[in-house]
Amino acid sequence: MKKIQTENIIRTLIWLIFLVGGAVLSIHYDKIYFYDWFNSTVFHVVTMIPGYILLRMIIKISRKTGRYLAQHGREGELPPLEVNKLVTTGIYGCMRHPMHFGLIFFPLAFALLVGSPTFILFIAPLEMLLMLLLIKIYEEPHARKKFGPAYDDYKKRVPFFSIKCLNELIG
């Protein structure tokens, strides 16, 4: 149980490093290379609107998938954010990582809200790619270890992500 809590703390720290580090680094470069854009009120308003819409979508996806996992993936007493049952129904029957699908767009939403051209154009896409890699090299093997051959069967039937599932995920 202590290991699980430590893993959750590490994941949270990685997210914070991505977001805060990305914002600080981006603002530094914006002052050098995108000074006019970064100091433009119009640019900030134009980026803030899609950033807010994207953030709302991410929150909706996280709530929906989190509730579904809490209802269908837990048996007995477990720490928060933990599951002990492989969930293969509902949105999890359509894509393997629906919550991650939403969360991957969080750096872009944050970048749009901050209004940093460097963050929007360079840092956020890089962070999104790194998140995909973390899911592939950490989350997938972790799930395989936790759920065994059942996860292998699930992996064969259900795609990593699926745009087809987006309506179910957001709707």
C-alpha positions in Angstrom: 0.0 0.0 0.0 2.9 2.4 0.8 4.4 1.7 -2.6 1.2 2.6 -4.3 1.0 5.9 -2.5 4.6 6.7 -3.3 3.9 6.0 -7.0 1.0 8.4 -6.9 3.1 11.1 -5.3 5.8 10.6 -8.0 3.2 10.9 -10.8 1.9 14.1 -9.3 5.4 15.5 -9.0 6.1 14.7 -12.7 2.9 16.5 -13.7 3.9 19.5 -11.6 7.4 19.6 -13.1 5.9 19.4 -16.6 3.4 22.2 -16.0 5.4 24.6 -13.9 8.7 23.9 -15.6 7.1 24.2 -19.0 5.5 27.5 -18.1 8.7 29.0 -16.6 10.9 27.9 -19.4 8.3 29.1 -22.0 7.9 32.5 -20.5 11.7 32.9 -20.5 11.9 32.1 -24.2 8.7 34.2 -25.0 10.4 37.3 -23.6 13.3 36.7 -26.1 11.6 35.3 -29.2 7.9 36.1 -29.0 7.9 39.4 -27.1 5.2 41.0 -29.2 2.9 38.0 -29.0 3.4 37.4 -25.3 2.7 41.0 -24.5 -0.4 41.1 -26.7 -3.7 41.2 -24.9 -5.5 40.0 -28.0 -3.2 36.9 -28.2 -4.0 36.1 -24.6 -7.7 36.4 -25.0 -7.6 34.4 -28.3 -5.7 31.5 -26.6 -7.5 31.7 -23.3 -10.9 30.8 -24.9 -9.8 27.4 -26.5 -7.7 26.8 -23.4 -10.7 27.1 -21.1 -12.9 24.9 -23.4 -10.1 22.3 -23.6 -9.7 22.4 -19.8 -13.4 21.9 -19.3 -13.3 18.9 -21.6 -10.3 17.4 -19.8 -12.1 17.8 -16.4 -15.2 16.2 -17.8 -13.3 13.2 -19.2 -11.3 12.8 -15.9 -14.5 12.9 -13.8 -16.4 10.5 -16.0 -13.5 7.9 -16.3 -12.6 8.3 -12.6 -16.1 7.6 -11.4 -16.4 4.6 -13.8 -13.1 3.2 -12.4 -14.2 3.8 -8.8 -17.5 2.0 -9.5 -16.2 -0.9 -11.5 -12.5 -1.3 -10.7 -12.5 -1.6 -6.9 -13.3 -4.4 -4.6 -12.7 -4.0 -0.8 -10.8 -1.2 0.9 -8.3 0.5 -1.3 -6.4 3.8 -1.2 -7.7 6.6 -3.4 -6.8 6.3 -7.1 -6.2 2.6 -6.9 -8.1 -0.3 -8.6 -7.8 -4.0 -8.2 -10.1 -5.2 -11.0 -9.4 -4.9 -14.7 -12.2 -2.7 -16.2 -13.0 -3.7 -19.8 -16.6 -2.4 -20.1 -18.0 1.1 -20.8 -15.5 3.5 -22.2 -12.8 1.1 -21.1 -14.2 -1.3 -23.7 -13.6 1.3 -26.4 -10.0 2.4 -25.5 -7.5 1.2 -22.9 -6.5 4.6 -21.5 -9.5 7.0 -21.7 -8.5 9.0 -18.6 -4.9 9.4 -19.9 -6.4 10.4 -23.3 -7.9 13.4 -21.7 -5.0 14.2 -19.4 -2.5 14.2 -22.3 -4.1 17.4 -23.5 -3.7 19.1 -20.1 -0.3 20.7 -21.0 -1.8 22.2 -24.1 -4.8 23.6 -22.2 -2.5 25.0 -19.5 -0.3 26.5 -22.3 -3.3 28.1 -23.9 -4.5 29.6 -20.6 -1.0 30.9 -19.8 -0.9 32.4 -23.3 2.7 31.4 -24.0 3.6 31.0 -27.7 6.6 28.9 -26.8 4.6 26.7 -24.5 1.8 26.3 -27.1 4.0 25.6 -30.1 6.9 23.6 -28.6 6.8 22.7 -24.9 3.2 21.4 -24.6 3.5 19.1 -27.7 6.8 17.8 -26.3 5.2 17.1 -22.9 2.2 15.4 -24.6 4.6 13.1 -26.4 6.5 12.4 -23.2 3.2 11.5 -21.5 2.4 9.0 -24.3 5.8 7.5 -23.8 5.3 7.2 -20.1 2.0 5.4 -20.6 3.6 3.0 -23.0 6.8 2.3 -21.0 5.3 2.5 -17.5 1.5 2.2 -17.3 1.1 -0.6 -19.8 3.8 -2.9 -18.2 2.4 -2.0 -14.8 -1.1 -3.1 -15.9 0.3 -6.2 -17.4 2.1 -7.1 -14.2 -1.0 -6.3 -12.1 -3.6 -8.1 -14.2 -1.6 -10.7 -16.1 -2.8 -12.6 -19.2 -6.3 -10.9 -18.8 -4.6 -7.6 -19.7 -2.9 -9.2 -22.7 -6.3 -10.4 -24.0 -7.8 -6.9 -23.3 -4.8 -5.3 -25.1 -5.4 -7.4 -28.2 -9.1 -6.4 -28.3 -9.1 -2.8 -27.3 -6.9 0.0 -28.9 -4.6 2.2 -26.8 -6.6 5.3 -27.8 -9.5 5.7 -30.2 -10.9 8.9 -31.7 -14.1 6.9 -32.4 -14.7 6.8 -28.7 -14.4 10.5 -28.3 -18.2 11.1 -28.4 -18.8 8.5 -25.7 -16.0 10.0 -23.7 -17.2 13.6 -23.8 -20.9 13.0 -24.3 
